């Protein structure tokens, strides 16, 4: 099975001194996701938690919501012509009676580590197809002080990043600030899918009392994945995109960007953040 990291020879230049040394790099390999035996998507990912990645992706596509919707998740044996299993093809088999939306059946998607959907149609699709509308969840309220401490806790938990410097991370926190889960991947969206997939497996969807923190920017697709998993608060250490803000406003998602120490921008859903009077 693919490794999370690999070693490569590198020529290192420091203050004019040249030396040769091995360097640790984050591994990147393709993962093909099949649904009931039919190829659905290919994503470039860091190997590990592949089953969670596949099911999390299907949650974000609106195909599954309950753990009982999935009958099995397996690697496809004999993935190459000579019968060698590459562990880069995962087949998700749905339980009997689980309907697959037509839009998913028609899609054959290649996703990169920074891709995303776009356009008004995508906004409408997310708002109308999520199984866990955020407006239906119990109210969640967090303080700016709690949010301010989350990036340092995320960074402290990034074990593979410490060795490679080349991974994104996503973490789930409770509304009280407890770290629930963290995943790392070469792709931001993959890290979130792994979190959602693990929650799906454990029967914890919707994540209606969770805060999702991502290590980079907040793109539309990350906002989409939060909404599809019923997550009410999404925070990012960098900027959101305009479409992510549009989606947050339309769905009631609380969206925070540029979360750096005590400083942050609240782009939508400020009612969930206990801001001081006068704001």
N, C-alpha and C positions, 0 to 999 in steps of 0.2 A: 504494500500500500504506500502511496506517496507520503513523503515526509513533510513536516511543517517547515523545516529549514534545510538548506543545503550549503556545502562548503565550496568556495571558489577561490582560485589564486588571484590576488590583486597586487598591483604595484602601488605602494603607498608613498606619498610625498608629504613630508612635514617639515616646514621651515627650511626647505631646500634639500633636505636629506631624503634620499630615495631608498626604499627597502621593499622586499618582497615578503608577503605574508598571506596566510589563508584568511578569508573573510566569510562571515556567516550571512547568508541571504535568505529571505523569506521565499518559500517555494510557491510557484504558481503553476497550476495545471488546469486543463479544461474539465468541466463536469457536465455531462449530458444528462438532463432530467427527462425521463420518460414517464408518461401517464398511461397506465393500462397497456403498456407495451409500445405506445406510440411516442416518437420523439417530440418533445415539447419545447425545450430550451437548452441552450448551452451557455454556461457562464464560466469565466476564468476565476478560479478561487484558490485559496490556500487549503490543501487537503486536511480533512478532519471535520467531524460533525456533519458529514455529507448527508446523512439521512435527515437530520434536523434542517439543513439548508434546503433540501428538496421539499420537505413538508412546509417549511416556513414560506418558501416561494409560492406554494399552492394556496396557503392561507392568504397571502397578499394578492393573489389572482382571484380570490373569491370562490375557489373550487371546494375547499374544505374549511370546517370550523371546529368540529368536535373531534376528539381523539378516535371516536368510533367510526368516523368517516373513512378511515384508512384500514385496509385489510392487511397490507404488508408493504414493507420497503426493503428492497434487496439490491445488492450489486449484481449486474448482469455478468454471468460467468461466460468465459470464452469470448471476451470482448474484442480480441484480435483474430486475424485469420488463422494463426497457429494455435489458437485456444488459450492464450495467456490472458488472465484477468488483469486489466489495468486499474481496476477500482476507480474508474473515471466515468462509469455509466451507472446511474441509479434508476430503478424502475419502481414507481409508486403505484400500487394496485388499490383501487378504491373498494370500499365495502359494497355489497349488493344493495342496489336501490339508491346509491348516491348519484345524483344527477350532475353531469358536467356541463357548465354553461357553453353555449355555442361559440361565444367569442374565444374561449380557451381552446376549443377543439380546432378552431381555424387558425390559431396563432402558432407559428413556429419561430421562436424568438432566439436571436443571438444577443446576449447581454454582455457588456463589458463591465469593468470594475467601476465605471463612472456613468453608466447609461441611465436613461430615464424616459418615461413617457412624457408627452406634452400635449397641450391643446385643451380647449373647452370640453371636448368629448371625454377626455380622460377625467377631468374634474367631475363631470356628471356621472361617469361610470363608477367612480369610487364612492361618491355620495349615495348612490342608489343601490350599490351591490354589497356594501359592508354588512356583515351579519351582526356587528356589535356597534351600533350608533353611539357615538360618544355622548350625545345629548341624553341618552337613556341611562347613563351610568350614574352612580352616587357621586355627589360633589367631592372633589379633591381640592385641597388648598395647601400650598407649600409657601415657605418664606423665601425671600431673596437670599437670606443667609444660608439656608439649606442648599439652595441651588449653587451658591458660590463655592461651596466645599466639594461639590461632586467632581469637577475636572481633575483635581489632584488625586482623588480616590480612584478615579478611572485610570489615570496614568500610573499610579502605584501598583495597580493590578495587572498591567500589561506585561506579562512575562516574556512573550516572544518578541515584543517591540524592543525590550532591553537588549536582546541579542542581535537584532537585525536593523532596527530603526526604520523598518519599511512596512509597517502594518497599520491599518485602521482598527479602531475598536468601537464597540457599542456595548452599553451596559444598561441593565434595568435596576432601578432603585425603588424602594417603597416610598410612600409619601412621607415617612418618618426619616428617610435617608439611609435605610438599610440596603446594602448591596445584595441584590437578588441573584444576578447572573451577569457574566461578562464573556464576550466572544471577540476574537481577533480574526481578521482576514485581510487579504490584499485588497478586497473590495468593500466599501462601506455598506452597500446593500446586502452583500453576503453575510456580513457580521450581524446585521439586524435579522436577516432570515434565519440564521442559526439560533438567535435568541427566541424568536417567535416559534420556530420549529420545536425547540426543547420545551417551551411552554405548552404547545399543542400536545406533544407526547405525554406530558404530565397532567393533562386535563386542566390547565390553568387559564385557558382563554375564556372570556376576554380578560386582558390585563388592565382592568378598569381602575386600578388604584396604583398604577405604576408610573414612574417617570423614566423616559428613554433618553439617554445621553449618548451622543455620537461625537467622535473625536475630530471630525472635519466639518464640512459645510452641511447645511440641511437642504437637500435637493427635493424636488417634487416626489421622487420615488420613495425617499425615506419618510416623508410626511404621509404618503400613501400607505406604506407598510404599517406605520403607527396607527393610522385610522382603521385599517383592515383588522388589526389585532385588538382594537378597542382601547388603545393607550391614550390617555387624555392629555399628557404633557410630553412634548418633544423639545429637548434642549441641545444646542450645538455650540461648539467652541468657536465656530466660524460663521460665515454669513449664510442666510437662507436665500433661495432663489425666489423670484417674483411669483412663480407658479406654486411654490410651496406655501407662500403666504396666502395666496388665493384659496388654496385647498383648505388651509387651516381656518380661514374665515368662514368658508362655506360649511365646514363640518363641525366647527366648534372646538377644534384642536388648539390647545395652548402651545404657542411656538415661541421659543426663546433662542436668540442668536447672539454671537459674540460674547459667550459666557466665559469671562476671564476674571477670576477673583471676584470682587464685589461688583464688577461692572457687567452689564448685560443689556440687551435690547429685547423688549417684549413686542412681538409683531402681531400676535392674536391671542385671544383667550385670557386677557389679563385678570379676569375675575377669579381665576384659580391661584393667583399669586398675591400674597398678603402684602401689598405695597403700602408704604406709609401714606398718610393723608397728605393731600396737596399735589398728588401725582396726576 
